[in-house]
Amino acid sequence: MADTKDTRNSQSPRDSDKENAADNRPSPVEVLRQARMQLAELTGMAAENVSSFEQTEDGWSLEVEVLELARVPDTMSLMASYQVDLDPEGQLTGYRRVRRYERGRADAHRPGGR
């Protein structure tokens, strides 16, 4: 009797490694949470929202809005946008402030008024 294997559903070790790596990567929502938490820890400022988010060749790139200086009235509070880069696992690899603005003032130079 010949020993035959059904290879229709089998995967090569290489394919299995790729699937395991993809399974271990955080979801986009987890990446957002990690980015906000890590940026807050490094800057001491809480992230108010994420205004852009995209997956890149090197991981993830986000623009995060933070409150830099609270003022009264709140529309005069000083806000800042930070460009945040993360690796594929969601670990922060770098950040930089890209702009500062008053909360109540729209930025005419950016799409959407922000």
Secondary structure by P-SEA (a helix, b strand, c coil): cbbbbcccccccaaaaaaaaaaaacccaaaaaaaaaaaaaaacccccccccbbbbccccbbbbbbbbcccccccccbbbbbbbbbbcccccccccccccccccccccccccccc
